[in-house]
Amino acid sequence: MTMNAVGQVTLPNLRDVGGHTTRDGGRVVERQLYRSSALTGLTAADAATLERLGLRTVFDLRSPAEREAAPDVLPDGTVYIAVDVLEGTSGLTPVTIERLLADPQAARQALVGDTGSSERRFRDLVRLESARRGLREVYVGLADQARRPALIHCSTGKDRTGWAVAALLSLLDVTRAQVMADYLRSAELLGPITQRERRTFVERGGDGALYESLAGVRRENLEAAFDEMHHAYGSVDDYFENGLGIDVSTCDALRSSFVERPSG
């Protein structure tokens, strides 16, 4: 079941995390983990799609302010776990970014001479204590079969969710090229929305490059997160074990649960 072409306008970034291949010929299992934008403003078709997934757990990576402004609508019986992975960030928060996108002049003043704000946000997803604490809860939960199928989301499903999924796929030994392609797929799936936002931003006097810095799906963002991870911990295994505090047995459980090995 491929979620890349679901087609619901209100959940354009809903997709199955499975289907990628690992370096040793394994395959990430499908129908166990999904990623999406926030589960808000759903159409009847969206709600029916979520019901069919049989979700047991939803992990919401948004801030309390975001959750209060746009609460999730969940299928009956789904366990909801909220973890604010950017709590305490010194950079631009998603709420601040949304405000700046609505005011190009304020965005220009806030970011004058600053070309690395989005990369810093991704580095924060690795180094912040809230991110490490929150992602630990997500991954430990995913290692428990009773929590799956599960879904991870933030607001648009591209940044916070993008790193959460990229780190997990890396632990599963999916190649960096596939991990990057999965991250960049958000640009395609969110394309109609972001193109409209970008056009409005420019029409109001904003700069297109500034919009991309604030809200774009940029290769440099994910590269910054991986650079921070390698600088601080050395490897993805050490990031999970030493950065997130996830023991070896739980990491092994994630690998065995999410990767199908070739028979024979």
N, C-alpha and C positions, 0 to 999 in steps of 0.2 A: 504494500500500500504506500504509494508515494504521495507525500503531502505538498510537493512543490507546486502543484497546479490546482489547489483547492478551488480558487476562484471567488471565494467570498470577499466582498469589498472591505468589510470591517475587520477581517482577519487575513490580510494579504500575506503575512509572513509566517503563516502556520505551515509547518513541515515536519517530516519525520527526520530525526537525527541519524537514523540507521541507513545502511546501504553502502557506506564507505568501506574500502579494503584496507587491510593492515599490511605492514611490510612483510610479514611472514605468510601472507596468503589467506589470512582470516577475513571475515566480513562482519562489520558492525550490524547487530541484529536490528530488525525493524519492528515497529509497533510496540516498542518498549519506552522510548523517550521522544518527546516532541518539543518543539520550540515555537514561539509565536510572539506576536504583539499582545498588548493587554487585552484581557477578556472582558471588554466593555462595549456597550452599544451594539450588542449582537443582534443580527437578524435571526429570524426563525430558522433559516438554513444553517447559519453558524452554530446555533444551539444544537441542532440535529447532528451536525458534523461532530461536535464535541461529545455528544452522547454516544455516538458510534465508536469513539476511540476507547471508551471504557476506562477513562482516567480514574486512578485512585488517589493521585496527589498532584497538586499544582504548587509550584514554587514561584513566588512573586518577588522579584528583586528590586522593586520600586521603593521609593521613600514613603513615609507615612502621608506626606502632603499629596503625593500622586495617588496613593491608594484611596485617600478620602475624597479627592476630587473626581476620581473615576474608578469606583469599586468594581472588582471582578464579578461576573455572573458565572457561577459554576454549576456543572451538572450535579444532580442529587448524589449524595454519598461521597463526594470528592473531598479529601482532606486538603485544607488550605494552609500553606506555610509561607509567611512573609518574612523576608530578610532584606534589610536595607544595606546593600553592599557598598554604598558610597556615603554612609554616615560619617560625618566629620571631615569630608573632603575640603581641601583648601582651594580647589579649583571650581570651575563652573558646574553647578548641579543641573540635572535635567530640567528642573523647574525654572531655573535661571535661563537656560538655553531657550526654552519655550517662550519666555518673556522677551528675550532679545530678538528672536525670530519675528516677533510681532512688532518690533520697533527697530528698524535698521539703523537709525541714528544712534540709539543707545548701544546697539551692537558694535557700531564703528568706534564709539568712544570707549567702550569697555575693552575692546581688543586691539586698540591702536598699537602697532608694533609687535603684537603677540601672534606668532604663527604656529605656536606649539601647544595651544590649549587642549585640543582634542587628544594629542599624544599623551599629555600629562594625565588626562582623565583615564586613559587606558593603563597607564603606569599605576595610578591609584587603585585600579582593580586588582593589582598584584600586591601592592605594598600596604594598603590600609588595613588596620586591624579589623574593621567592620567587614571588609571584603573577605579577608581570610576566615573570619568567624562564620560569616554567612555562607560562603562557598563550602566550607567544611560541612555545615548542616545539610546542604544540598547533596553533596556527594555521598556522605554517610547514609542519607536517606535513600539515594538511588541504589546503593549496594544491597538494600533490603528488598527482597522480592515482593514482599507484601505492599510496598509503596508503588509498585509499577503495575501498569503503565503510568508514566508521569509526564508532566509538561513544565518547562521552564519559560518564564517570560519576564520582560520589563515593560517599558512603554511601547516602543516600536519593535522590540525584539532584535536589535542590531548591535548595540554596544555592550551593555551588561550581560545580556544573554549571549552575545557573540563571544565574549571572553569565556564565560562559563562553559559553553559548548566546545570552544577551541581547546581549552585546557583538558577537558575530558577526552576528546578525540586524540589529543597528543598522548595522554596516558595510555590509551588503547593502542598506541603505535600506528595510528593513521599518519600517512606522510604529510609533511608540512604543506605541500602543494594542494592536497585535497582539503586540508584544514583551512587554508587561505581561500580556496575557491568556495567552500561552504560559507565562510564569513562574508565574502564579497557577493554572494547570491542575494543577500538582503537588498543590495542596490537595485537588482533587477526586480525583485518581488515588490519592493516599496516604490519602484520607479514612478508610477502614475501619481502617487501622493507627493513624493519629494519634488517631482518636476513642477507640480502645481504650486507647492510651497515656495520653491525657488523662484518661480516666475513672479509670484506675488511679492516676495521679498525684494526682487530687483525693481519691480514696478513702483515700489514705495521708496526707491532711492538706495537700496542696498547693493552690495557688491556680490556677484555670484561666487567668487572665490571665498569670501567671508562666510557665505551660506555653507559652502562645502566644509569649511573648517569647523563650523558649529554643528552641522547636522549630516554631513556626508558619510558614506561608507568608504573609508579610505584605507588602502593597504598599509599605509604608514602607521595607522592606529594600532592594528593588531601586531605589527612588527615591533612597536614600542612596548607593548605588553610582554611579548616574548623576550625582548631585550632586557626588560626589568626582571623578569623571572630568571633568566640565565645569569644576570649580574648578581642577583641576590642569593640564588640557590644553586645554580650550576646546571641543573637538569630538571625535567618535568617530574621525575620520580622524587627528587629531593624537594621540589616545590610542594608536592602533595604530602610528603611525609614530614618535612621540617617546617615548611611555611604554613600549611594548613593543619598540621597535626593529625594526619590520617595514617593509621598504622598500616604496616605491610599487608596484613591479612585482609583489611578492608579494600586496599588497592587491588589485591589479587581477586577479591570478590567482584569488584567492578569489571575487571578484565574478563573473568570467566562468565559473568552475567551478560556482558554486552558484546562479546566477540564469539562468533561461530568459527570453529576451526575446520579446515578441509578434512573430509573423511579419507581414510586410507593413508 
